[in-house]
């Protein structure tokens, strides 16, 4: 841990005294800037943008994280799973952005993109227009990340799955570009580095910074959880990196998987786990005193890194 900390990590800052509930996080202002930013993002959705969507799909656009523990996160009927073993971080970044930007969520659910600026995650992507494969003027294909096509005969689930895969591929590519010393690319086979994820992570009213977590230091873990609590109480999701320890070899003792804390539940958390594409329960005790593989951490045992929200510059 010492070598990694010196190379890239930041020590989890102590939770400020006097913070609500003893928890730390971005300071509250009299008018909560996060709430204002989130309201602005919702207001950017034009009138009539949700027309034609049933109640379930409307909820996926407006509140994609409002999923009970044990249930699958979906875009339409397509499960929001990572598309391969390297895109857990990209899936988390995609869901994080969609949770704060209903325009992006609407595109994932329906393929429709309202007039106006594109969500930055979609900038530069070759998107078919019209986006609905069954529209009379639509092209006869949807391009997937590896160049294959999904034809106009695709079901809604297949089309939504192709959009979700395309978004993951774009985020994975961008989060690994210039991730080594700000110049060289990070090997994509190693997934998304925390500092690359922090650079792209997008949610209204905050930015994110990556911090290394040493879970052998109980006070540091408690400070981290206090900050996670404070963020979630304000509706701000928190990306978390999990891994193993040296008993499984050096390769296991580095960040191996990324999940997204989306809410609190009793003495624990609701966590989006992209391998399952579902929200799973994460007991606080499993983080403070690791004792074995945890499904919500992708069946890894330890927290290794976190992206903590801070005030925007």
C-alpha positions in Angstrom: 0.0 0.0 0.0 2.8 2.4 0.8 4.3 2.2 -2.7 0.9 2.7 -4.4 0.1 5.6 -2.0 3.3 7.3 -2.9 2.7 6.7 -6.6 -0.9 7.8 -7.1 -3.1 7.7 -4.1 -4.3 10.3 -1.6 -4.9 9.5 2.0 -8.6 9.6 2.9 -9.0 13.1 4.5 -10.5 13.1 8.0 -14.2 13.7 8.2 -14.7 17.3 9.3 -16.0 17.9 12.8 -19.4 19.3 13.0 -20.6 17.8 9.7 -24.2 16.6 9.7 -24.3 13.2 11.5 -20.6 13.4 12.1 -20.0 12.7 8.4 -17.8 14.5 6.0 -18.2 15.4 2.4 -18.7 18.5 0.2 -19.8 21.3 2.5 -23.5 22.2 2.5 -24.3 25.7 1.5 -27.5 27.5 2.6 -28.9 26.6 -0.9 -27.5 23.1 -1.7 -25.6 23.5 -4.9 -25.9 19.8 -5.7 -29.7 20.0 -5.4 -29.7 23.1 -7.6 -27.5 21.4 -10.2 -29.6 18.3 -10.2 -32.8 20.3 -10.7 -31.2 22.1 -13.6 -30.3 18.8 -15.2 -33.9 17.6 -14.9 -35.2 20.9 -16.3 -33.0 20.5 -19.3 -35.3 17.7 -20.5 -37.7 19.3 -23.0 -41.4 19.1 -22.6 -42.8 16.0 -24.2 -39.4 14.2 -24.1 -40.9 11.3 -22.2 -44.0 11.0 -24.4 -44.7 7.5 -25.4 -42.8 5.9 -22.5 -44.6 3.8 -20.0 -44.2 4.4 -16.3 -41.4 1.9 -15.9 -39.3 3.5 -18.6 -40.0 7.0 -17.4 -38.7 6.0 -14.0 -35.5 4.6 -15.6 -35.0 8.0 -17.2 -35.7 10.2 -14.2 -34.4 7.9 -11.4 -32.3 5.1 -12.7 -30.7 4.5 -9.3 -34.0 4.0 -7.6 -33.8 0.2 -7.7 -34.4 -2.0 -4.6 -31.5 -4.3 -3.5 -31.6 -7.5 -5.3 -33.2 -6.1 -8.5 -31.6 -5.6 -11.9 -30.8 -2.1 -13.3 -32.3 -1.8 -16.7 -32.5 0.4 -19.8 -35.9 -0.6 -21.1 -35.7 -4.3 -20.8 -31.9 -4.6 -21.3 -29.9 -5.3 -18.1 -27.2 -2.7 -17.4 -24.4 -5.2 -17.1 -20.7 -4.6 -18.0 -20.1 -5.9 -21.5 -16.8 -7.7 -20.7 -14.3 -8.3 -18.0 -12.6 -4.9 -18.4 -15.5 -2.4 -18.5 -16.8 -2.5 -14.9 -15.4 1.0 -14.5 -16.9 2.2 -17.7 -20.3 0.8 -16.7 -20.1 2.6 -13.4 -19.2 5.9 -15.1 -22.1 5.5 -17.6 -24.7 4.8 -14.9 -23.3 7.7 -12.7 -23.6 10.1 -15.7 -27.1 8.9 -16.6 -28.2 9.2 -13.0 -27.4 13.0 -13.1 -28.4 13.6 -16.8 -31.8 12.5 -17.9 -31.0 13.3 -21.5 -28.3 10.5 -21.4 -30.7 8.2 -19.6 -33.4 8.9 -22.2 -31.0 7.9 -25.0 -30.1 4.7 -23.2 -33.7 3.8 -22.6 -35.3 4.8 -25.9 -32.6 5.8 -28.4 -34.0 9.3 -28.5 -31.7 12.3 -28.0 -33.5 15.6 -27.4 -32.5 18.7 -29.3 -29.6 20.6 -27.7 -26.1 19.8 -26.7 -25.2 16.2 -26.6 -24.2 14.7 -23.2 -20.4 14.7 -23.3 -20.2 10.9 -23.0 -21.8 10.8 -26.5 -19.6 13.4 -28.1 -17.9 12.1 -31.2 -19.8 8.9 -31.4 -21.3 7.7 -34.6 -24.9 7.5 -33.6 -27.6 6.5 -36.1 -30.3 9.1 -36.7 -33.2 8.6 -36.2 -32.2 6.4 -33.3 -35.2 4.2 -33.3 -34.4 1.2 -35.5 -38.1 0.9 -36.4 -38.5 4.5 -37.5 -39.3 4.6 -41.3 -36.3 6.8 -41.9 -33.8 5.0 -39.7 -30.7 3.4 -41.1 -30.8 -0.4 -41.2 -28.1 -0.8 -38.6 -26.8 0.1 -35.2 -23.1 -0.1 -34.8 -21.7 -2.0 -31.8 -18.3 -1.3 -30.2 -16.5 -4.1 -32.2 -18.0 -2.9 -35.5 -20.8 -5.4 -35.8 -24.2 -4.2 -36.7 -27.6 -4.6 -35.1 -30.2 -4.5 -37.9 -33.6 -2.8 -37.9 -35.2 -6.1 -37.0 -33.5 -5.8 -33.6 -35.8 -6.0 -30.6 -35.9 -3.0 -28.2 -33.8 -5.0 -25.8 -31.1 -5.6 -28.4 -31.0 -2.0 -29.5 -30.8 -0.8 -25.8 -28.1 -3.3 -25.1 -26.1 -2.0 -28.2 -26.4 1.6 -27.0 -25.2 0.6 -23.5 -22.3 -1.3 -25.0 -21.4 1.6 -27.2 -21.3 4.0 -24.2 -19.1 1.6 -22.2 -16.7 1.3 -25.0 -16.4 5.1 -25.4 -15.9 5.7 -21.7 -13.4 2.8 -21.3 -11.4 4.3 -24.2 -11.4 7.8 -22.8 -10.7 6.8 -19.2 -7.5 4.9 -20.2 -6.2 7.5 -22.6 -3.3 9.6 -21.2 -3.8 7.9 -17.9 0.0 7.2 -17.3 1.6 10.4 -16.2 -0.9 12.3 -18.2 0.7 11.3 -21.4 0.7 7.6 -22.1 -2.4 5.3 -22.4 -3.2 2.9 -19.6 -3.5 -0.7 -20.9 -7.2 -1.3 -21.5 -6.9 -4.9 -20.5 -6.3 -3.7 -16.9 -9.6 -1.9 -16.7 -10.2 1.7 -15.7 -7.6 3.3 -13.4 -9.1 5.3 -10.5 -7.5 8.6 -11.5 -8.8 8.1 -15.1 -12.3 7.4 -13.8 -12.1 10.5 -11.5 -11.3 12.7 -14.6 -14.4 11.5 -16.4 -16.9 11.0 -13.5 -19.8 13.4 -14.0 -22.7 14.2 -11.6 -24.4 17.6 -11.1 -22.8 20.0 -8.7 -19.6 18.0 -7.8 -16.4 16.7 -9.2 -14.6 13.6 -8.0 -11.1 12.9 -6.8 -9.5 9.4 -6.3 -8.3 8.4 -2.9 -6.4 5.2 -2.0 -8.0 3.2 0.9 -5.9 1.2 3.4 -8.5 -0.9 5.1 -6.0 -2.1 7.7 -6.4 1.4 9.2 -9.8 1.4 10.9 -9.9 5.1 11.4 -9.2 5.8 7.7 -12.0 3.4 6.7 -14.4 5.1 9.2 -13.5 8.5 7.6 -14.1 7.1 4.2 -17.5 5.7 5.2 -18.5 9.0 6.9 -17.8 10.7 3.6 -19.7 8.1 1.6 -22.6 8.5 4.1 -22.6 12.3 3.7 -22.6 12.0 -0.1 -25.4 9.5 -0.3 -27.5 11.5 2.1 -27.3 14.3 -0.5 -28.1 12.0 -3.4 -24.6 11.8 -4.7 -23.5 8.3 -5.8 -19.9 7.2 -4.9 -17.8 4.9 -7.1 -15.8 2.3 -5.1 -12.9 0.1 -6.2 -12.6 -3.4 -4.7 -9.8 -6.0 -4.7 -8.2 -8.7 -2.6 -5.1 -8.8 -0.4 -1.6 -10.1 -0.6 -2.7 -13.6 0.4 -4.0 -13.9 -3.1 -0.8 -12.6 -4.7 0.2 -9.1 -5.7 -2.2 -9.1 -8.7 -5.1 -9.5 -6.2 -3.9 -6.8 -3.9 -4.6 -3.9 -6.4 -8.0 -2.5 -7.5 -9.7 -5.2 -9.5 -13.4 -4.2 -9.8 -15.5 -1.0 -9.7 -19.0 -0.7 -8.1 -21.2 2.3 -7.4 -22.7 3.1 -4.0 -26.2 4.5 -4.8 -27.9 4.7 -1.4 -27.9 3.7 2.3 -30.0 0.9 3.7 -30.0 0.2 7.4 -26.4 -0.4 8.6 -25.1 -0.7 5.1 -25.4 0.4 1.5 -27.2 -0.3 -1.8 -24.5 -0.9 -4.4 -24.7 -1.2 -8.2 -22.5 -4.2 -9.1 -22.0 -4.1 -12.9 -21.0 -7.7 -13.3 -24.5 -8.7 -12.2 -26.1 -5.5 -13.5 -28.0 -5.3 -10.2 -28.2 -3.3 -7.0 -26.9 -5.5 -4.1 -26.7 -5.0 -0.4 -23.3 -4.1 1.1 -23.1 -4.4 4.9 -21.0 -1.8 6.6 -19.3 -4.6 8.6 -18.0 -6.2 5.4 -16.1 -3.0 4.7 -14.8 -2.3 8.2 -13.8 -5.9 8.9 -13.3 -7.9 5.7 -13.8 -11.6 6.2 -14.4 -13.1 2.7 -15.8 -12.4 -0.8 -18.7 -10.0 -0.9 -21.2 -10.2 -3.9 -21.7 -6.4 -3.8 -18.0 -5.9 -4.3 -17.9 -8.3 -7.3 -17.0 -11.2 -5.0 -13.8 -9.4 -3.9 -13.0 -8.9 -0.2 -11.6 -5.4 0.3 -12.1 -1.8 -0.6 -9.0 -0.5 -2.4 -9.9 2.9 -3.7 -12.7 5.4 -3.9 -13.8 8.4 -5.9 -15.0 11.0 -3.4 -17.1 14.0 -4.4 -15.8 17.5 -3.8 -16.9 21.0 -4.7 -16.4 21.8 -8.4 -13.5 24.1 -9.1 
